[in-house]
Amino acid sequence: MKNLDRQGILEHFEDKAAAYIANAERRAAEPFCLAHIPTRHPERMADAAWWLIQNRGRPKTAIDFGCGTGRMVKFFEVLMGVDKYVGVEQVEATFRQAQSWYAAETFINLAIQDLNPDDLPFAAPADLGFTHGVLMHVPPENIADVCANIRRLSKIQMIVEMTRQTDPATGWAPHVFKHNYHSLFGAPVYKEWLTPNKRIFIFEG
Ligand SMILES: C[S@@+](CC[C@H](N)C(=O)[O-])C[C@H]1O[C@@H](n2cnc3c(N)ncnc32)[C@H](O)[C@@H]1O
């Protein structure tokens, strides 16, 4: 892994990696739709995928930024019909688990902000850049670089973020940060969906 010292959250995720993998193992044993699409309000994810395909065409190439153990692979292949999926994950243990579960896919063990066009198995930018529950964990000092690189490497961005956290005082856990995605992506929002626990944006540009 490159430049791990730049990752304000890496320590947090290294600590959590074992628990996260155990949780993903449980999910992987569940039926398709539960294992591969977030269990709460999966229909909104399907709505967003459908809207994107109808309005912008089927993405042929996609990058799943902060892919974790790769549980969204089937979301891309089955719901979005992408030809080539690439998952990018900075935590080595999590990256290795993704590789072993989805051996046919390409995973890259890098921080999002360190990914370059040459690291990709297709010509950048990808048709679709995707994040699910990732940017909320990126600290303020890194968020501009992370979002700028996502924009550089993808034509359209589908950003899925949680809107509720567990800290009863603030509603946000200490390792979770609120960001202004409208200004960070600096592009028109084509569509935005709200569910009781998440927010889905589609940006272009
Ligand atoms: C809550 S998990 C979500 C994983 C996956 N997107 C999913 O929905 O199952 C957040 C993941 O993002 C990764 N991550 C966070 N910031 C990152 C960064 N700057 N570069 C690469 N990966 C990052 C973490 O290591 C972790 O695996």
PDBQT file of the ligand as one rigid body, heavy atoms in Angstrom, charges set to zero:
ROOT
HETATM    1  C1  LIG A 301     -18.031   1.166   5.640  1.00  0.00    +0.000 C 
HETATM    2  S1  LIG A 301     -16.894   0.411   4.532  1.00  0.00    +0.000 S 
HETATM    3  C2  LIG A 301     -17.922   0.223   3.084  1.00  0.00    +0.000 C 
HETATM    4  C3  LIG A 301     -17.365  -0.800   2.124  1.00  0.00    +0.000 C 
HETATM    5  C4  LIG A 301     -18.194  -1.055   0.858  1.00  0.00    +0.000 C 
HETATM    6  N1  LIG A 301     -18.311   0.142   0.049  1.00  0.00    +0.000 N 
HETATM    7  C5  LIG A 301     -19.548  -1.632   1.216  1.00  0.00    +0.000 C 
HETATM    8  O1  LIG A 301     -20.548  -0.934   1.104  1.00  0.00    +0.000 OA
HETATM    9  O2  LIG A 301     -19.600  -2.797   1.625  1.00  0.00    +0.000 OA
HETATM   10  C6  LIG A 301     -15.793   1.738   4.067  1.00  0.00    +0.000 C 
HETATM   11  C7  LIG A 301     -14.586   1.218   3.292  1.00  0.00    +0.000 C 
HETATM   12  O3  LIG A 301     -13.976   2.308   2.631  1.00  0.00    +0.000 OA
HETATM   13  C8  LIG A 301     -12.571   2.154   2.707  1.00  0.00    +0.000 C 
HETATM   14  N2  LIG A 301     -11.969   3.480   2.570  1.00  0.00    +0.000 N 
HETATM   15  C9  LIG A 301     -12.251   4.583   3.289  1.00  0.00    +0.000 A 
HETATM   16  N3  LIG A 301     -11.504   5.620   2.878  1.00  0.00    +0.000 NA
HETATM   17  C10 LIG A 301     -10.728   5.166   1.860  1.00  0.00    +0.000 A 
HETATM   18  C11 LIG A 301      -9.737   5.753   1.022  1.00  0.00    +0.000 A 
HETATM   19  N4  LIG A 301      -9.386   7.023   1.163  1.00  0.00    +0.000 N 
HETATM   20  N5  LIG A 301      -9.165   4.981   0.084  1.00  0.00    +0.000 NA
HETATM   21  C12 LIG A 301      -9.524   3.672  -0.071  1.00  0.00    +0.000 A 
HETATM   22  N6  LIG A 301     -10.439   3.049   0.708  1.00  0.00    +0.000 NA
HETATM   23  C13 LIG A 301     -11.042   3.793   1.662  1.00  0.00    +0.000 A 
HETATM   24  C14 LIG A 301     -12.364   1.544   4.095  1.00  0.00    +0.000 C 
HETATM   25  O4  LIG A 301     -11.092   0.934   4.216  1.00  0.00    +0.000 OA
HETATM   26  C15 LIG A 301     -13.529   0.567   4.169  1.00  0.00    +0.000 C 
HETATM   27  O5  LIG A 301     -13.201  -0.694   3.661  1.00  0.00    +0.000 OA
ENDROOT
TORSDOF 0
